[in-house]
């Protein structure tokens, strides 16, 4: 319901920008800035709506997290495959209040790592993961495709230490 209202608001904005570009005597530079701002707003709103709709984030995994669940979509001739993980980020040794889902590119190593972690989760052994950026050549990361990949490791979550009486 809220997304329909947002969509119609954007349609109205585009109509008003189009009307301003056609019917006004504004300088062409101002009209161009107005059109570019409207297009930029579209892409920003699309990203924000992905977060609101609950789609898996393509952002990097948190540095430390608790593995809650995973769904593995193996690659086929038509699809590249993906790994969907549901994790709870750890901050100061404590999990955050809300879990988050992430979409990771498919790799066989990560597939087997997640399978092992999920087996232990089903047995009642909580799994903690770490994600560190892969080391590569120095320079601008946007010039090197795949440079935003992470090295993911999963291990048993340490048992909490109880205070002595």
Backbone as CSV, one residue per row, in Angstrom:
resi,resn,N_x,N_y,N_z,CA_x,CA_y,CA_z,C_x,C_y,C_z
1,UNK,0.833,-1.183,0.000,0.000,0.000,0.000,0.883,1.253,0.000
2,UNK,1.882,1.271,0.863,2.769,2.435,0.934,3.611,2.558,-0.323
3,UNK,3.971,1.420,-0.918,4.785,1.483,-2.133,3.987,2.020,-3.303
4,UNK,2.666,1.738,-3.340,1.825,2.308,-4.399,1.772,3.825,-4.278
5,UNK,1.659,4.309,-3.056,1.631,5.759,-2.844,2.962,6.378,-3.254
6,UNK,4.058,5.703,-2.940,5.375,6.203,-3.325,5.534,6.218,-4.842
7,UNK,5.036,5.188,-5.500,5.107,5.120,-6.960,4.323,6.267,-7.597
8,UNK,3.121,6.500,-7.125,2.293,7.570,-7.705,2.866,8.950,-7.386
9,UNK,3.517,9.090,-6.254,4.189,10.349,-5.931,5.324,10.600,-6.909
10,UNK,6.068,9.558,-7.224,7.169,9.700,-8.181,6.626,10.009,-9.578
11,UNK,5.542,9.355,-9.975,4.928,9.637,-11.282,4.497,11.096,-11.354
12,UNK,3.903,11.606,-10.281,3.494,13.013,-10.249,4.699,13.938,-10.346
13,UNK,5.789,13.586,-9.674,7.004,14.390,-9.732,7.569,14.417,-11.154
14,UNK,7.599,13.272,-11.810,8.097,13.210,-13.187,7.203,14.047,-14.104
15,UNK,5.899,13.990,-13.894,4.972,14.801,-14.701,5.250,16.292,-14.502
16,UNK,5.444,16.701,-13.254,5.710,18.113,-12.982,7.051,18.560,-13.558
17,UNK,8.062,17.703,-13.494,9.362,18.036,-14.079,9.234,18.153,-15.594
18,UNK,8.507,17.224,-16.218,8.286,17.291,-17.660,7.551,18.546,-18.052
19,UNK,6.542,18.902,-17.267,5.777,20.129,-17.529,6.660,21.359,-17.367
20,UNK,7.506,21.361,-16.345,8.413,22.493,-16.122,9.419,22.616,-17.257
21,UNK,9.870,21.496,-17.795,10.846,21.545,-18.890,10.222,22.037,-20.192
22,UNK,8.969,21.681,-20.420,8.310,22.056,-21.673,7.735,23.472,-21.611
23,UNK,7.082,23.821,-20.515,6.298,25.054,-20.472,7.022,26.246,-19.839
24,UNK,8.192,26.047,-19.258,8.827,27.173,-18.576,9.890,27.818,-19.453
25,UNK,10.263,29.012,-19.066,11.311,29.736,-19.776,12.632,29.662,-19.011
26,UNK,12.788,28.628,-18.186,14.012,28.467,-17.416,15.188,28.179,-18.346
27,UNK,16.393,28.497,-17.916,17.571,28.186,-18.741,17.713,26.670,-18.934
28,UNK,18.320,26.288,-20.043,18.476,24.856,-20.344,19.319,24.143,-19.290
29,UNK,20.302,24.819,-18.752,21.150,24.199,-17.726,20.320,23.826,-16.498
30,UNK,19.412,24.701,-16.086,18.560,24.418,-14.935,17.619,23.257,-15.228
31,UNK,17.093,23.200,-16.450,16.221,22.084,-16.830,17.004,20.769,-16.822
32,UNK,18.246,20.809,-17.299,19.073,19.603,-17.316,19.363,19.120,-15.894
33,UNK,19.661,20.042,-14.995,19.910,19.678,-13.595,18.652,19.075,-12.975
34,UNK,17.499,19.636,-13.303,16.224,19.132,-12.779,15.966,17.712,-13.273
35,UNK,16.223,17.448,-14.540,16.032,16.106,-15.095,17.023,15.119,-14.459
36,UNK,18.286,15.518,-14.335,19.283,14.634,-13.727,18.964,14.339,-12.261
37,UNK,18.478,15.328,-11.546,18.113,15.117,-10.141,16.933,14.141,-10.033
38,UNK,15.994,14.240,-10.958,14.847,13.331,-10.940,15.285,11.897,-11.243
39,UNK,16.181,11.733,-12.200,16.698,10.397,-12.522,17.491,9.847,-11.336
40,UNK,18.313,10.676,-10.707,19.064,10.241,-9.524,18.143,9.845,-8.386
41,UNK,17.053,10.593,-8.218,16.073,10.264,-7.184,15.463,8.890,-7.445
42,UNK,15.239,8.575,-8.704,14.674,7.269,-9.045,15.588,6.140,-8.560
43,UNK,16.885,6.237,-8.892,17.808,5.167,-8.509,17.985,5.105,-6.989
44,UNK,18.006,6.247,-6.326,18.086,6.253,-4.868,16.853,5.641,-4.230
45,UNK,15.680,5.972,-4.772,14.438,5.426,-4.233,14.345,3.928,-4.489
46,UNK,14.842,3.479,-5.628,14.806,2.050,-5.927,15.653,1.272,-4.914
47,UNK,16.823,1.792,-4.593,17.684,1.132,-3.609,17.021,1.139,-2.234
48,UNK,16.412,2.257,-1.869,15.736,2.345,-0.566,14.553,1.381,-0.504
49,UNK,13.825,1.243,-1.596,12.686,0.327,-1.604,13.135,-1.123,-1.501
50,UNK,14.263,-1.455,-2.092,14.776,-2.816,-1.934,14.992,-3.131,-0.464
51,UNK,15.517,-2.171,0.286,15.723,-2.374,1.717,14.392,-2.487,2.455
52,UNK,13.417,-1.660,2.068,12.114,-1.662,2.733,11.366,-2.959,2.451
53,UNK,11.457,-3.445,1.234,10.731,-4.653,0.860,11.351,-5.900,1.459
54,UNK,12.517,-5.802,2.025,13.131,-6.941,2.676,13.912,-7.847,1.741
55,UNK,14.280,-7.357,0.587,15.092,-8.164,-0.318,16.484,-8.328,0.277
56,UNK,17.135,-9.426,-0.035,18.491,-9.628,0.500,19.430,-8.520,0.046
57,UNK,20.243,-8.061,0.953,21.199,-7.004,0.658,22.367,-7.574,-0.140
58,UNK,22.858,-6.793,-1.078,24.048,-7.182,-1.827,25.294,-6.545,-1.203
59,UNK,25.087,-5.859,-0.084,26.213,-5.239,0.627,27.084,-6.332,1.241
60,UNK,28.238,-5.923,1.696,29.164,-6.864,2.319,28.593,-7.364,3.646
61,UNK,28.929,-8.594,3.980,28.536,-9.145,5.274,29.195,-8.345,6.394
62,UNK,28.579,-8.319,7.587,29.254,-7.672,8.720,30.543,-8.417,9.064
63,UNK,31.451,-7.728,9.729,32.742,-8.340,10.073,32.574,-9.601,10.922
64,UNK,31.674,-9.542,11.897,31.400,-10.688,12.764,29.898,-10.882,12.824
65,UNK,29.450,-12.137,12.746,28.020,-12.406,12.720,27.724,-13.809,13.240
66,UNK,26.449,-14.035,13.576,25.958,-15.355,13.937,25.142,-15.855,12.752
67,UNK,25.455,-17.049,12.265,24.740,-17.645,11.139,23.417,-18.199,11.637
68,UNK,22.315,-17.745,11.039,20.998,-18.229,11.432,20.448,-19.235,10.427
69,UNK,20.571,-18.929,9.130,20.049,-19.821,8.090,20.708,-19.471,6.767
70,UNK,20.555,-20.379,5.819,21.088,-20.141,4.476,20.270,-20.931,3.470
71,UNK,20.137,-20.374,2.282,19.506,-21.056,1.152,20.509,-20.997,0.017
72,UNK,20.743,-22.148,-0.596,21.755,-22.238,-1.640,21.066,-22.481,-2.973
73,UNK,21.315,-21.588,-3.908,20.781,-21.712,-5.269,21.962,-22.064,-6.167
74,UNK,22.053,-23.318,-6.539,23.195,-23.765,-7.328,23.128,-23.213,-8.744
75,UNK,24.285,-22.989,-9.360,24.284,-22.445,-10.716,23.748,-23.453,-11.730
76,UNK,23.144,-22.914,-12.768,22.665,-23.740,-13.875,23.069,-23.058,-15.174
77,UNK,22.612,-23.585,-16.288,22.966,-22.985,-17.571,22.353,-21.602,-17.741
78,UNK,21.223,-21.364,-17.093,20.542,-20.073,-17.243,20.777,-19.111,-16.084
79,UNK,21.164,-19.632,-14.915,21.362,-18.782,-13.741,22.768,-18.966,-13.183
80,UNK,23.386,-17.864,-12.702,24.743,-17.984,-12.151,24.785,-18.599,-10.750
81,UNK,23.647,-18.707,-10.094,23.614,-19.238,-8.739,23.867,-18.147,-7.712
82,UNK,23.437,-18.402,-6.495,23.616,-17.433,-5.424,23.516,-18.145,-4.084
83,UNK,24.049,-17.499,-3.066,23.951,-17.988,-1.693,23.220,-16.924,-0.887
84,UNK,22.109,-17.306,-0.304,21.332,-16.384,0.512,21.550,-16.768,1.970
85,UNK,22.082,-15.845,2.749,22.345,-16.128,4.159,21.576,-15.139,5.028
86,UNK,21.122,-15.643,6.154,20.424,-14.822,7.130,21.298,-14.809,8.366
87,UNK,21.801,-13.617,8.711,22.758,-13.512,9.808,22.331,-12.424,10.793
88,UNK,22.895,-12.525,11.971,22.699,-11.522,13.008,24.079,-10.932,13.307
89,UNK,24.274,-9.675,13.001,25.582,-9.044,13.203,25.932,-8.995,14.691
90,UNK,27.218,-9.111,14.986,27.711,-9.024,16.362,28.416,-7.689,16.555
91,UNK,28.041,-6.987,17.597,28.730,-5.751,17.976,29.031,-5.826,19.461
92,UNK,30.280,-5.621,19.813,30.742,-5.710,21.204,30.415,-7.072,21.810
93,UNK,30.495,-8.113,20.987,30.260,-9.463,21.474,28.809,-9.835,21.652
94,UNK,27.881,-8.954,21.288,26.451,-9.234,21.448,25.753,-9.097,20.102
95,UNK,24.793,-9.988,19.818,24.073,-9.882,18.548,23.141,-8.675,18.540
96,UNK,22.985,-8.075,17.360,22.051,-6.964,17.201,20.624,-7.477,17.322
97,UNK,19.685,-6.572,17.519,18.296,-6.962,17.752,17.644,-7.583,16.515
98,UNK,18.019,-7.128,15.309,17.346,-7.604,14.109,18.317,-8.292,13.157
99,UNK,17.945,-9.477,12.671,18.787,-10.150,11.680,18.631,-9.504,10.308
100,UNK,19.518,-9.844,9.395,19.499,-9.279,8.038,19.838,-10.389,7.050
101,UNK,19.244,-10.328,5.880,19.562,-11.313,4.845,20.521,-10.699,3.829
102,UNK,21.407,-11.528,3.300,22.417,-11.090,2.342,22.437,-12.055,1.163
103,UNK,22.733,-11.516,0.005,22.904,-12.335,-1.196,24.379,-12.310,-1.560
104,UNK,24.974,-13.496,-1.646,26.390,-13.619,-1.972,26.534,-14.347,-3.302
105,UNK,27.567,-14.035,-4.058,27.790,-14.790,-5.291,28.154,-16.235,-4.965
106,UNK,27.738,-17.146,-5.832,27.961,-18.572,-5.591,29.423,-18.950,-5.801
107,UNK,29.975,-19.648,-4.817,31.278,-20.315,-4.964,31.159,-21.675,-4.284
108,UNK,31.851,-22.662,-4.825,31.773,-24.009,-4.253,32.314,-24.047,-2.829
109,UNK,33.395,-23.295,-2.585,33.982,-23.293,-1.244,33.000,-22.751,-0.210
110,UNK,32.359,-21.632,-0.539,31.403,-21.045,0.395,30.169,-21.931,0.532
111,UNK,29.778,-22.598,-0.544,28.658,-23.538,-0.503,28.934,-24.637,0.517
112,UNK,30.094,-25.261,0.446,30.408,-26.343,1.383,30.568,-25.819,2.810
113,UNK,31.142,-24.630,2.952,31.295,-24.027,4.279,29.929,-23.776,4.921
114,UNK,28.998,-23.228,4.143,27.652,-22.975,4.665,26.914,-24.280,4.977
115,UNK,27.101,-25.298,4.134,26.466,-26.597,4.414,26.929,-27.155,5.751
116,UNK,28.227,-27.109,6.007,28.759,-27.597,7.280,28.214,-26.773,8.451
117,UNK,28.181,-25.465,8.280,27.653,-24.603,9.334,26.178,-24.869,9.612
118,UNK,25.400,-25.085,8.563,23.969,-25.356,8.744,23.727,-26.694,9.431
119,UNK,24.557,-27.697,9.138,24.430,-28.988,9.823,24.608,-28.803,11.325
120,UNK,25.602,-28.019,11.701,25.854,-27.795,13.126,24.739,-26.964,13.761
121,UNK,24.200,-25.986,13.015,23.086,-25.183,13.548,21.889,-26.089,13.821
122,UNK,21.613,-27.030,12.911,20.496,-27.961,13.112,20.721,-28.865,14.321
123,UNK,21.989,-29.108,14.653,22.315,-29.923,15.827,22.315,-29.105,17.111
124,UNK,22.066,-27.796,17.003,22.008,-26.941,18.180,23.307,-26.248,18.528
125,UNK,24.308,-26.339,17.648,25.590,-25.681,17.895,25.585,-24.364,17.123
126,UNK,25.520,-23.244,17.831,25.497,-21.934,17.174,26.798,-21.698,16.421
127,UNK,26.682,-21.051,15.265,27.840,-20.803,14.411,28.114,-19.317,14.302
128,UNK,29.389,-18.972,14.489,29.820,-17.582,14.367,30.657,-17.459,13.101
129,UNK,30.446,-16.370,12.371,31.212,-16.164,11.150,31.969,-14.863,11.179
130,UNK,33.017,-14.817,10.386,33.765,-13.584,10.175,33.868,-13.367,8.678
131,UNK,33.868,-12.113,8.279,33.998,-11.761,6.865,35.035,-10.654,6.747
132,UNK,36.083,-10.939,6.004,37.152,-9.962,5.788,37.309,-9.753,4.290
133,UNK,37.602,-8.533,3.868,37.824,-8.311,2.436,39.028,-9.111,1.956
134,UNK,38.900,-9.671,0.752,40.034,-10.416,0.185,41.139,-9.448,-0.159
135,UNK,42.343,-9.874,0.090,43.505,-9.043,-0.222,43.815,-9.171,-1.698
136,UNK,44.098,-8.067,-2.323,44.422,-8.076,-3.741,45.362,-6.939,-4.052
137,UNK,45.556,-6.657,-5.320,46.438,-5.557,-5.687,45.894,-4.228,-5.183
138,UNK,46.792,-3.338,-4.840,46.390,-2.032,-4.336,45.907,-1.161,-5.487
139,UNK,45.120,-0.155,-5.153,44.597,0.759,-6.165,43.107,0.939,-5.963
140,UNK,42.489,1.526,-6.963,41.050,1.784,-6.881,40.272,0.484,-7.053
141,UNK,39.399,0.172,-6.085,38.663,-1.087,-6.139,37.644,-1.097,-7.266
142,UNK,37.132,0.050,-7.647,36.125,0.079,-8.704,36.736,-0.204,-10.076
143,UNK,38.050,-0.205,-10.165,38.712,-0.550,-11.420,38.940,-2.051,-11.552
144,UNK,38.779,-2.791,-10.442,39.029,-4.226,-10.441,37.734,-4.958,-10.113
145,UNK,37.048,-5.524,-11.116,35.820,-6.272,-10.825,36.116,-7.429,-9.873
146,UNK,35.211,-7.638,-8.936,35.385,-8.720,-7.979,36.254,-8.360,-6.799
147,UNK,36.726,-7.115,-6.728,37.616,-6.747,-5.628,36.855,-6.535,-4.324
148,UNK,35.525,-6.548,-4.386,34.732,-6.371,-3.170,34.385,-7.725,-2.540
149,UNK,34.981,-8.812,-3.027,34.716,-10.133,-2.470,35.277,-10.222,-1.058
150,UNK,34.647,-11.111,-0.282,35.058,-11.284,1.103,35.509,-12.716,1.348
151,UNK,36.385,-12.858,2.315,36.801,-14.180,2.789,35.940,-14.484,4.007
152,UNK,35.083,-15.498,3.891,34.145,-15.840,4.958,34.648,-17.088,5.670
153,UNK,34.636,-17.034,6.989,35.009,-18.187,7.817,33.900,-18.411,8.826
154,UNK,33.584,-19.670,9.085,32.529,-20.012,10.041,33.086,-21.026,11.029
155,UNK,32.797,-20.795,12.312,33.256,-21.712,13.352,32.213,-21.758,14.465
156,UNK,32.395,-22.668,15.415,31.457,-22.779,16.532,31.513,-21.516,17.383
157,UNK,30.360,-21.072,17.806,30.284,-19.908,18.695,30.791,-20.328,20.072
158,UNK,31.734,-19.590,20.649,32.243,-19.982,21.978,31.130,-19.943,23.015
159,UNK,31.195,-20.873,23.946,30.209,-20.915,25.033,30.448,-19.733,25.950
160,UNK,29.374,-19.089,26.413,29.577,-17.947,27.319,30.150,-18.396,28.653
161,UNK,31.029,-17.591,29.209,31.636,-17.896,30.504,30.700,-17.386,31.599
162,UNK,30.345,-18.279,32.486,29.474,-17.896,33.599,30.322,-17.308,34.721
163,UNK,29.814,-16.281,35.375,30.590,-15.699,36.474,30.626,-16.658,37.676
164,UNK,31.723,-16.567,38.416,31.853,-17.413,39.604,30.983,-16.861,40.715
165,UNK,30.561,-17.776,41.623,29.720,-17.372,42.757,30.542,-16.818,43.875
